[in-house]
Amino acid sequence: MSLNLPNAITAARIAATPLIAALVISAGWQLRLTAWVLFIVAAVTDYVDGKLARDRNLVTNLGKLLDPLADKLLLLATLVPMYWLTRDVSLWASLPRPDAWAAGATVGPVLAGPSGARMAYPFVTPVGLIGLPFWIIAVVLGRELFMTIFRQFAAQRGVIISAIGPAKWKTTFQWIWVGAAFFWFFASSAAAEHRWTGAAWNAFAMFNGIVGVLSMIGAVALTLYSLGLYLQRYGALLVRPGSARGATR
């Protein structure tokens, strides 16, 4: 095993993952801004390390192990804090009243739920406040867990399941969704501290919310669609081992 440059970048991404999770749930917009910056760096290096490995012929077995592990750890370390910061928020809720909106309620309504009264950070959109219910987290993370186990199951039977186009697009939509959410966590925290109000702030909140919600919808749809394609192509392995055709990755 060789810790070459691409592998070192991937290892650094894994090491930074718990820090990202810890910073985004910390109090203070500065720490949440740091979490967003670290996430952007991690998402970019997800592309960079793979490209370096291919272009410089540095693909190793260690890299094949670390890269998907880094992706899944980063997804886990971002979705769980996102759910934590929006817990008790339904998938959809009405926007605040105009007078509450003018008072700055868009920075995050105060909710009273099982966890007590607290600030929540749903996306703000023209159709209402969009939260992050548990079933979305369960679908996205459940799919990743299933495909990890399924790939190992197939590999033991001599079938390598390659990454397909919709799955790659799924990852892109996931990172846009997480990036928009993390940016909103820091920006709305800063807005609460500095009492940002007015048309410009509301327009930004709407824009960020639209980007976040559309990418979330795209990520969930592609999560289910790509899983269906994998099962269509390789599902026969579950009943007749060795009957599905493999592809290189």
C-alpha positions as CSV (number, residue, x, y, z in Angstrom):
1,M,0.0,0.0,0.0
2,S,1.3,3.4,-0.9
3,L,0.3,6.8,0.5
4,N,0.9,8.8,-2.6
5,L,-0.4,12.3,-3.2
6,P,-4.0,11.4,-4.1
7,N,-4.2,9.0,-1.2
8,A,-2.8,11.6,1.2
9,I,-5.4,14.1,0.0
10,T,-8.1,11.5,0.6
11,A,-6.7,10.7,4.0
12,A,-6.8,14.4,4.9
13,R,-10.4,14.6,3.8
14,I,-11.2,11.7,6.2
15,A,-9.4,13.4,9.0
16,A,-11.2,16.7,8.5
17,T,-14.7,15.0,8.4
18,P,-15.3,14.9,12.2
19,L,-14.1,18.5,12.5
20,I,-16.7,19.6,9.9
21,A,-19.5,17.9,11.9
22,A,-18.4,19.4,15.2
23,L,-18.0,23.0,13.9
24,V,-21.3,23.2,12.1
25,I,-23.3,22.3,15.3
26,S,-21.2,24.7,17.4
27,A,-22.6,28.1,18.5
28,G,-21.4,31.1,16.6
29,W,-21.5,31.9,12.9
30,Q,-17.7,32.1,12.6
31,L,-17.4,28.4,13.5
32,R,-20.2,27.5,11.1
33,L,-18.5,29.5,8.4
34,T,-15.3,27.5,9.0
35,A,-17.3,24.3,8.7
36,W,-18.7,25.5,5.3
37,V,-15.3,26.3,4.0
38,L,-13.9,23.0,5.1
39,F,-16.8,21.2,3.5
40,I,-16.2,23.0,0.2
41,V,-12.5,22.1,0.3
42,A,-13.5,18.4,1.0
43,A,-16.0,18.3,-1.8
44,V,-13.5,19.8,-4.3
45,T,-10.7,17.4,-3.2
46,D,-13.2,14.6,-3.8
47,Y,-12.8,15.4,-7.5
48,V,-9.1,16.4,-7.4
49,D,-7.7,13.3,-5.8
50,G,-9.5,11.0,-8.3
51,K,-8.3,13.1,-11.2
52,L,-4.7,13.2,-10.0
53,A,-4.7,9.4,-9.5
54,R,-6.0,8.8,-13.0
55,D,-3.9,11.5,-14.8
56,R,-0.6,10.5,-13.1
57,N,-1.3,6.7,-13.1
58,L,-1.3,6.6,-9.3
59,V,-4.4,4.5,-8.8
60,T,-3.8,2.0,-5.9
61,N,-5.8,-0.5,-4.0
62,L,-5.5,1.7,-1.0
63,G,-7.0,4.6,-2.9
64,K,-9.9,2.4,-4.1
65,L,-10.6,1.6,-0.5
66,L,-10.1,5.1,0.9
67,D,-12.0,7.2,-1.7
68,P,-15.5,5.7,-1.3
69,L,-14.9,5.5,2.4
70,A,-14.2,9.2,2.5
71,D,-17.3,10.0,0.5
72,K,-19.6,8.1,2.8
73,L,-18.0,9.4,6.0
74,L,-18.4,13.0,4.7
75,L,-22.0,12.4,3.7
76,L,-22.7,10.9,7.2
77,A,-20.9,13.7,9.0
78,T,-22.9,16.4,7.1
79,L,-26.4,14.9,6.9
80,V,-26.6,14.1,10.6
81,P,-25.8,17.7,11.7
82,M,-28.2,19.0,9.1
83,Y,-31.0,16.8,10.6
84,W,-29.9,17.9,14.1
85,L,-30.1,21.6,13.2
86,T,-33.6,21.2,11.6
87,R,-35.1,18.5,14.0
88,D,-38.7,19.0,14.9
89,V,-39.2,20.8,11.6
90,S,-41.8,19.3,9.3
91,L,-41.1,18.9,5.6
92,W,-43.1,22.0,4.8
93,A,-44.4,24.8,7.0
94,S,-45.9,28.2,6.2
95,L,-43.7,31.3,5.9
96,P,-43.8,33.7,8.9
97,R,-46.4,36.4,8.9
98,P,-45.3,39.6,7.1
99,D,-44.8,41.5,10.4
100,A,-42.7,38.6,11.8
101,W,-40.7,38.4,8.5
102,A,-39.9,42.1,8.8
103,A,-38.7,41.5,12.3
104,G,-36.2,39.0,11.1
105,A,-38.0,35.8,11.6
106,T,-36.4,34.4,8.4
107,V,-33.2,33.7,10.3
108,G,-34.8,30.7,11.9
109,P,-38.1,30.3,13.7
110,V,-38.1,29.4,17.3
111,L,-39.7,26.0,17.7
112,A,-41.0,24.1,20.7
113,G,-40.5,20.4,20.2
114,P,-39.3,17.3,22.0
115,S,-35.9,18.9,22.3
116,G,-37.3,22.1,23.9
117,A,-37.6,25.6,22.5
118,R,-34.7,26.4,20.2
119,M,-33.7,28.0,16.9
120,A,-34.2,26.0,13.8
121,Y,-32.8,26.5,10.3
122,P,-35.1,25.3,7.6
123,F,-34.7,26.5,4.0
124,V,-36.8,29.6,3.2
125,T,-38.6,29.3,-0.2
126,P,-41.4,31.1,-2.0
127,V,-43.8,28.2,-1.1
128,G,-42.8,28.0,2.6
129,L,-40.2,26.8,5.1
130,I,-38.7,23.4,4.0
131,G,-37.3,21.3,6.7
132,L,-35.4,18.0,6.7
133,P,-37.5,15.1,8.0
134,F,-35.9,11.9,9.2
135,W,-37.2,9.8,6.3
136,I,-35.0,11.7,3.8
137,I,-31.9,11.0,5.9
138,A,-32.9,7.4,6.2
139,V,-33.4,7.1,2.4
140,V,-30.1,8.7,1.5
141,L,-27.9,7.0,4.1
142,G,-29.8,3.7,3.8
143,R,-29.0,3.6,0.1
144,E,-25.3,4.2,0.7
145,L,-25.2,1.5,3.4
146,F,-27.0,-1.0,1.1
147,M,-24.8,-0.3,-1.9
148,T,-21.6,-0.6,0.2
149,I,-22.7,-4.1,1.4
150,F,-24.0,-5.0,-2.0
151,R,-20.7,-4.1,-3.8
152,Q,-18.8,-6.2,-1.3
153,F,-21.2,-9.1,-1.8
154,A,-20.8,-8.8,-5.6
155,A,-17.0,-8.5,-5.5
156,Q,-16.8,-11.7,-3.5
157,R,-18.6,-13.4,-6.4
158,G,-16.3,-11.9,-9.0
159,V,-18.6,-9.0,-10.1
160,I,-17.3,-5.4,-9.9
161,I,-20.2,-2.9,-9.8
162,S,-19.1,0.2,-11.6
163,A,-20.4,3.7,-10.8
164,I,-23.1,4.7,-13.2
165,G,-23.9,8.1,-14.5
166,P,-27.0,8.8,-12.4
167,A,-25.0,7.8,-9.3
168,K,-22.3,10.4,-10.1
169,W,-25.0,13.0,-10.6
170,K,-26.5,12.0,-7.3
171,T,-23.3,12.8,-5.6
172,T,-23.1,16.2,-7.3
173,F,-26.6,17.1,-6.2
174,Q,-25.8,15.9,-2.7
175,W,-22.8,18.2,-2.3
176,I,-24.8,21.2,-3.7
177,W,-27.6,20.4,-1.2
178,V,-25.2,20.1,1.7
179,G,-23.2,23.2,0.6
180,A,-26.4,25.3,0.5
181,A,-27.5,24.1,3.9
182,F,-24.2,24.7,5.6
183,F,-24.0,28.2,4.0
184,W,-27.5,28.9,5.4
185,F,-26.6,27.7,8.9
186,F,-23.7,30.2,9.0
187,A,-25.5,33.1,7.2
188,S,-28.7,32.9,9.2
189,S,-26.7,32.7,12.4
190,A,-24.8,35.8,11.4
191,A,-28.1,37.5,10.5
192,A,-29.5,36.7,13.9
193,E,-26.5,38.2,15.6
194,H,-26.4,41.3,13.5
195,R,-30.2,41.7,12.9
196,W,-30.0,41.6,9.1
197,T,-33.4,42.4,7.6
198,G,-34.8,44.0,4.5
199,A,-35.4,43.1,0.9
200,A,-31.9,42.1,0.0
201,W,-31.6,39.6,2.9
202,N,-35.0,38.1,2.2
203,A,-34.1,37.7,-1.5
204,F,-30.9,36.0,-0.6
205,A,-32.7,33.7,1.8
206,M,-35.2,32.8,-0.9
207,F,-32.4,32.1,-3.5
208,N,-30.4,30.0,-1.1
209,G,-33.5,28.1,-0.1
210,I,-34.5,27.4,-3.8
211,V,-31.0,26.1,-4.6
212,G,-31.0,23.9,-1.4
213,V,-34.5,22.5,-1.9
214,L,-34.1,21.7,-5.7
215,S,-30.7,20.0,-5.1
216,M,-32.3,18.1,-2.2
217,I,-35.1,16.9,-4.4
218,G,-32.6,16.0,-7.2
219,A,-30.4,14.1,-4.7
220,V,-33.3,12.1,-3.3
221,A,-34.7,11.3,-6.7
222,L,-31.3,10.2,-8.1
223,T,-30.7,8.2,-4.9
224,L,-33.8,6.1,-5.6
225,Y,-33.4,6.1,-9.4
226,S,-29.7,4.9,-9.3
227,L,-30.5,2.3,-6.7
228,G,-33.3,1.0,-9.0
229,L,-30.8,0.8,-11.9
230,Y,-28.2,-1.1,-9.8
231,L,-30.9,-3.6,-8.7
232,Q,-32.1,-4.0,-12.3
233,R,-28.6,-4.7,-13.6
234,Y,-27.1,-6.7,-10.7
235,G,-30.1,-7.8,-8.6
236,A,-29.9,-11.3,-10.0
237,L,-26.8,-11.8,-7.9
238,L,-29.1,-11.9,-4.8
239,V,-30.9,-14.9,-6.1
240,R,-28.5,-16.5,-8.6
241,P,-24.8,-15.6,-7.6
242,G,-22.6,-15.1,-10.6
243,S,-25.5,-14.5,-13.0
244,A,-25.1,-10.7,-13.4
245,R,-22.5,-9.2,-15.6
246,G,-19.8,-7.1,-14.0
247,A,-18.2,-3.9,-15.1
248,T,-14.8,-2.4,-14.3
249,R,-14.5,0.6,-12.0
